[in-house]
Amino acid sequence: MKVGILGTGDVGRTLGTAFLELGHKVRMGARARGNEKAATWVKSSGPQASEGSFADAATFGELLVLATLGSSNESAIQLAGPKSFEGKILLDTTNPLDFSKGFPPSLSVGHTDSGGEQVQRLLPGTRVVKVFNTVGHAHMFRPDFPGGPPDMFLCGNDDAAKKTVGELLGQFGWGVIDLGGIEGSRLLEPLCMVWVLHGARSGSWNHAFKMLRRSGAQ
Ligand SMILES: NC(=O)c1ccc[n+]([C@@H]2O[C@H](COP(=O)([O-])OP(=O)(O)OC[C@H]3O[C@@H](n4cnc5c(N)ncnc54)[C@H](OP(=O)(O)O)[C@@H]3O)[C@@H](O)[C@H]2O)c1
């Protein structure tokens, strides 16, 4: 499969490498072609990796990943060209973080709206799945924790898209918890803050969420 990744940061590069390891072709996009981080990543990633603009990545990918600074999502999508997203699955990994008052950041939207819903409204014909936003990039691929595979929460309006993403998550090494429609982003984006605050308070970034269950009646 051809994967287009919008974003050259830690998430874009981590997921890009993960998709390559799983045998896919990946094009990483930035605001301009020849982005230094993307070019360095391509150099170290082999012949199935390429880079270009956001538009190049969006045109190339059969499956797309949005891994941009949350406050820049709209700008990145406009630069990429919304037509290129039409009908495709878009993994929205972003969080609407506001760093204006320093670290830890706050969320710039919440309760009655979310970054995930904003992305879905910008791209009404695209099958947006919010995913990967509740864990640090270092643990996104083949997470290795003593308690077994952690769970990745996802949400989105298209069940078939979520099934495809769920299968991918299985290959990445995750359990999957589907929270329903894209409005679930109103909960998943604050959950990112839980992950961040625990990291900031503990000084360690090696944690991930897992839901414990038992069978049988209460
Ligand atoms: N880092 C993590 O561990 C982690 C974990 C979970 C979720 N997330 C979320 O995932 C997203 C990506 O995070 P990240 O740390 O990998 O990268 P990031 O530094 O948040 O974003 C980097 C990307 O944003 C683009 N960008 C920045 N300003 C822009 C603008 N004005 N217009 C258009 N695009 C712009 C950059 O474009 P250029 O390439 O052109 O510079 C770059 O591709 C974020 O929303 C973050 O909250 C991060």
The ligand as a Gaussian input file, in Angstrom:
#p B3LYP/6-31G(d) Opt

LIG

0 1
 N        5.367000      13.896000      19.519000
 C        4.635000      12.922000      20.048000
 O        5.137000      12.009000      20.711000
 C        3.146000      12.936000      19.820000
 C        2.370000      11.884000      20.309000
 C        0.987000      11.843000      20.030000
 C        0.424000      12.857000      19.244000
 N        1.217000      13.887000      18.817000
 C        0.598000      14.909000      17.961000
 O        1.006000      14.599000      16.629000
 C        1.221000      15.787000      15.869000
 C        2.639000      15.776000      15.296000
 O        3.554000      15.882000      16.384000
 P        5.135000      15.915000      16.127000
 O        5.748000      16.096000      17.460000
 O        5.530000      14.760000      15.282000
 O        5.375000      17.169000      15.172000
 P        5.062000      18.737000      15.344000
 O        6.333000      19.424000      15.645000
 O        3.911000      18.944000      16.275000
 O        4.575000      19.096000      13.863000
 C        5.483000      19.037000      12.813000
 C        4.798000      19.263000      11.496000
 O        3.900000      20.377000      11.546000
 C        4.109000      21.163000      10.372000
 N        3.809000      22.583000      10.624000
 C        4.300000      23.385000      11.613000
 N        3.837000      24.642000      11.478000
 C        3.046000      24.633000      10.371000
 C        2.265000      25.627000       9.691000
 N        2.224000      26.887000      10.119000
 N        1.555000      25.251000       8.599000
 C        1.584000      23.965000       8.151000
 N        2.296000      22.985000       8.743000
 C        3.030000      23.317000       9.820000
 C        5.586000      21.008000      10.078000
 O        5.793000      21.309000       8.719000
 P        7.291000      21.293000       8.080000
 O        7.604000      19.840000       7.914000
 O        7.142000      22.034000       6.821000
 O        8.190000      21.968000       9.082000
 C        5.817000      19.556000      10.407000
 O        5.602000      18.727000       9.297000
 C        0.935000      16.945000      16.822000
 O       -0.372000      17.409000      16.603000
 C        1.071000      16.330000      18.210000
 O        0.258000      16.980000      19.167000
 C        2.540000      13.941000      19.080000

